[in-house]
Amino acid sequence: MLIRERLETTKFSNSEKTIVDFILEQKEKIKPMTTKEIANATFTSPSTLIRIAKKMRFEGWSELKEAFLKEEEYLSSHFCDIDANLPFTAEDPCYTIASKLLTLKKEALDDTFQLINHVDLHYAIRILDRASLISVFGVSNNGLIVQEFKHNMRRIGKLVEVVNLQGELLYNAHTMPASACALIVSYSGETPIYHKILAVLKENGIPSIALTNIGDSTVSKQADIVLRLSSREKLYSKIGTFCTDASIEYLLDVLFAGVFALHYDEYLREKIERSSQIEQGRFSTTEPLKESRFFDDFD
């Protein structure tokens, strides 16, 4: 859940609510303000700001303020022209809809790229590369999206299983070997079963990688490595998961490409040689699609 949403839904006293309303209204304007200045502007006391921070599970006001401003900067700097939840209207012609979705997905990809922490990405790729088994946890639509990642990884000899049946998620976590790793895809970061799964994984010493939103969610707190998804869509009030799907697919492609790059020559040769043997009957008369035996250059 985003800090803004937590501020809006957490139960505060009257004086605390006065400050919260002020923060939500002023947004980035509070950046240069001290606790005393905010207290004076809201006719409260500096200690009230500290109580708010504690209720929000932050060490102090400075930490909450920094996190809030960082989140607001993110929210105000992406998707300014297109609503990620309602990117088109009933009046839009088909070509306009196509154009808007193209723009939306481009922005989602750029957004996701900007959120990548190169250190976290490096460690995530290393974890996947070293794992004897990659268990991918994703329910509902996410369980479908991750199938392409499984397909790509299997083509380079990596053992991947997709666990998307609610009744099997926790059971699977308990039976994973110590040499495995877990990849959890959860946009909300609050799916209850993942709290239990991550606790089991940690207890058994199995590393976990999470793809989730930019907020301070349960999943982001428990996972060993967190990669952030574009986070402009609401959970339910939207036409579709256009941004989320694009963001997930992009990060999964990046993870696959990262593992591939670690053994580039080996994986490229094996993949092309296997494919040429298995798919001998495939051909095309379209020039860009025609195959050549360029992998002979690796001899």
C-alpha positions in Angstrom: 0.0 0.0 0.0 1.2 3.5 -0.9 2.1 5.9 2.0 -0.6 8.2 0.7 -3.2 5.5 0.9 -2.0 4.5 4.4 -2.3 8.1 5.5 -5.8 8.2 4.2 -6.9 5.0 5.9 -5.1 4.9 9.2 -7.1 5.9 12.2 -5.6 9.1 13.7 -6.6 11.5 16.5 -8.2 14.8 15.6 -4.9 16.7 15.9 -3.1 14.0 14.0 -5.7 14.1 11.3 -5.3 17.8 11.0 -1.6 17.4 10.2 -2.3 14.4 7.8 -4.8 16.5 5.8 -2.3 19.3 5.6 0.4 16.9 4.3 -1.8 15.4 1.7 -3.0 18.8 0.5 0.5 20.5 0.4 2.4 17.4 -0.9 5.9 18.5 -2.1 5.4 21.9 -0.5 6.3 20.4 2.9 9.8 19.6 1.7 11.5 22.7 3.2 9.3 22.9 6.3 10.5 21.9 9.7 8.4 20.0 12.2 7.9 23.3 14.1 6.7 25.1 10.9 4.2 22.3 10.1 3.0 22.3 13.7 2.5 26.1 13.6 0.7 25.9 10.3 -1.7 23.3 11.7 -2.0 24.7 15.2 -0.6 21.5 16.7 2.7 20.4 18.3 5.9 18.9 16.8 5.4 15.8 19.0 2.2 15.1 17.1 4.2 14.6 13.9 6.4 12.1 15.6 3.3 10.1 16.8 2.0 10.0 13.2 5.4 8.6 12.0 5.3 5.9 14.7 1.7 5.0 13.8 2.9 4.7 10.2 5.7 2.3 11.3 8.6 4.8 10.7 11.4 5.5 13.0 10.7 9.2 13.1 9.2 12.1 11.2 12.2 12.7 9.0 12.0 9.1 7.6 8.3 9.4 6.9 8.7 12.8 5.3 11.5 11.5 3.0 9.5 8.4 2.0 6.4 10.4 1.4 8.1 13.0 -0.8 9.9 10.4 -2.8 6.6 8.6 -3.5 4.9 11.9 -4.4 7.7 12.7 -6.8 7.2 9.3 -8.5 3.4 9.7 -8.7 3.6 13.2 -10.2 6.3 12.4 -12.8 4.7 9.6 -14.7 1.5 9.1 -16.8 0.7 12.8 -16.7 -1.5 12.7 -19.8 -3.1 9.2 -19.7 -5.0 7.7 -16.8 -3.5 4.3 -16.2 -6.9 3.1 -14.9 -9.1 4.6 -17.6 -6.8 5.1 -20.6 -9.5 5.5 -23.1 -13.2 6.5 -23.3 -16.3 5.1 -25.1 -16.0 8.0 -27.6 -12.4 7.2 -28.7 -12.1 5.7 -32.2 -10.2 2.4 -32.4 -7.0 4.1 -33.8 -7.0 6.5 -30.9 -7.4 3.6 -28.4 -4.5 1.8 -30.1 -2.3 5.0 -29.8 -3.2 5.6 -26.2 -2.4 2.0 -25.2 0.9 2.2 -27.0 1.8 5.4 -25.1 0.6 3.9 -21.8 2.8 0.7 -22.3 5.8 2.7 -23.3 5.5 4.9 -20.2 5.0 1.8 -18.0 8.2 0.3 -19.4 10.2 3.5 -18.9 8.7 3.8 -15.4 9.8 0.3 -14.5 13.3 0.8 -15.9 13.6 4.0 -13.7 12.6 2.0 -10.7 15.3 -0.7 -11.1 18.0 -0.7 -8.5 21.1 -2.1 -10.2 22.4 -3.8 -7.0 19.1 -5.6 -6.4 18.9 -6.6 -10.0 22.4 -8.0 -10.0 21.7 -10.1 -6.9 18.4 -11.3 -8.2 20.0 -12.6 -11.4 22.8 -14.4 -9.4 20.2 -16.0 -7.2 18.2 -17.3 -10.2 21.4 -18.5 -12.0 22.6 -20.5 -9.0 19.2 -22.1 -8.1 18.6 -25.7 -8.9 14.9 -24.9 -9.0 13.0 -21.7 -9.5 9.5 -21.7 -8.0 7.4 -18.9 -9.3 4.4 -17.9 -7.2 1.7 -16.0 -9.0 -2.1 -16.2 -8.7 -4.8 -15.1 -11.0 -3.6 -13.2 -14.0 0.0 -13.2 -12.8 0.0 -17.0 -13.0 -0.5 -16.7 -16.7 2.0 -13.9 -17.3 4.9 -15.9 -15.7 4.4 -18.8 -18.1 6.5 -17.1 -20.8 9.3 -16.6 -18.2 9.1 -20.3 -17.4 9.2 -21.2 -21.2 12.3 -19.0 -21.8 14.2 -20.3 -18.8 13.4 -23.9 -19.6 14.9 -23.3 -23.1 18.3 -22.7 -21.5 18.0 -25.7 -19.2 16.8 -23.9 -16.0 14.2 -25.8 -14.0 11.2 -23.6 -13.4 7.8 -24.4 -11.9 4.8 -22.1 -11.7 2.8 -22.4 -8.6 -0.6 -20.7 -9.0 -3.2 -22.9 -7.3 -4.2 -21.3 -4.0 -4.3 -24.6 -2.2 -0.8 -25.6 -3.3 1.1 -22.3 -2.7 2.0 -22.9 1.0 2.5 -26.7 0.5 5.0 -26.0 -2.3 6.9 -23.6 -0.1 7.3 -26.2 2.6 8.7 -28.8 0.1 11.2 -26.7 -1.8 14.8 -27.9 -1.6 17.4 -25.7 0.0 19.1 -25.2 -3.3 15.9 -23.6 -4.8 14.8 -20.0 -4.9 11.4 -18.4 -5.0 10.1 -15.6 -7.3 6.9 -14.0 -6.1 4.8 -11.8 -8.3 2.3 -9.7 -6.4 1.1 -6.2 -7.5 -0.7 -5.5 -4.2 2.0 -7.0 -2.1 -0.7 -7.9 0.4 -2.0 -11.3 -0.7 -2.3 -13.0 2.7 -0.9 -16.3 1.7 2.4 -14.7 0.7 3.1 -13.6 4.3 3.1 -17.3 5.3 5.1 -18.4 2.3 7.8 -15.9 2.8 8.1 -16.8 6.5 8.5 -20.5 5.5 11.1 -19.6 2.9 13.1 -17.5 5.4 12.9 -20.3 8.0 14.3 -22.8 5.5 17.0 -20.5 4.2 15.5 -20.3 0.7 16.2 -16.9 -1.0 13.2 -15.0 -2.3 12.7 -12.3 -5.0 9.6 -10.3 -5.2 8.1 -8.2 -8.0 5.7 -5.8 -6.4 4.5 -2.1 -6.2 6.6 0.8 -4.8 4.7 0.9 -1.5 5.6 -0.4 1.9 3.9 -3.7 1.5 4.1 -7.0 3.5 5.8 -8.7 0.6 8.4 -6.0 0.1 9.3 -6.2 3.8 9.7 -9.9 3.9 11.4 -10.7 0.5 15.2 -10.8 0.3 15.3 -8.9 -3.0 12.5 -6.5 -4.2 12.1 -5.3 -7.8 9.5 -2.6 -8.2 6.6 -2.6 -10.6 5.0 0.4 -12.2 2.5 1.4 -9.6 -0.2 3.7 -11.2 -3.1 1.3 -11.4 -5.7 0.8 -8.7 -6.5 -2.7 -7.5 -10.0 -2.9 -9.0 -11.3 0.3 -10.5 -9.7 0.0 -13.9 -10.4 -1.3 -17.4 -7.5 -3.7 -17.4 -4.0 -4.4 -16.1 -2.3 -2.8 -19.1 0.5 -1.2 -17.1 1.0 -3.9 -14.6 1.2 -6.6 -17.2 3.8 -4.7 -19.2 5.8 -4.0 -16.1 5.8 -7.6 -15.0 6.7 -8.9 -18.4 9.5 -6.5 -18.8 11.1 -7.3 -15.5 10.8 -11.1 -16.2 12.4 -10.5 -19.6 15.2 -8.6 -17.9 15.8 -11.4 -15.4 15.9 -14.0 -18.1 18.3 -11.9 -20.2 20.5 -11.4 -17.2 20.8 -15.1 -16.5 21.4 -15.7 -20.3 24.1 -13.1 -20.4 26.1 -14.9 -17.7 26.6 -17.9 -20.0 26.0 -16.1 -23.3 28.0 -18.2 -25.8 27.0 -21.5 -24.2 23.3 -20.7 -24.0 23.1 -19.2 -27.5 24.8 -22.1 -29.1 22.7 -24.7 -27.3 19.5 -22.8 -27.9 20.0 -22.4 -31.6 21.3 -26.0 -32.1 18.3 -27.5 -30.3 15.8 -25.3 -32.0 17.2 -26.1 -35.4 16.9 -29.8 -34.8 13.5 -29.7 -33.1 11.8 -27.1 -35.5 13.2 -28.4 -38.8 9.8 -28.2 -40.4 9.4 -24.4 -39.8 10.1 -22.0 -42.6 9.1 -18.7 -44.0 9.2 -17.0 -47.4 9.4 -13.6 -45.7 13.1 -12.4 -45.9 13.6 -11.2 -42.3 12.2 -14.5 -40.9 14.5 -16.7 -43.0 17.0 -18.7 -40.9 20.8 -19.0 -41.6 23.3 -21.2 -39.8 25.1 -18.3 -38.2 25.8 -20.3 -35.1 28.6 -22.0 -37.1 30.6 -18.9 -36.3 30.9 -20.1 -32.7 33.1 -23.0 -33.7 
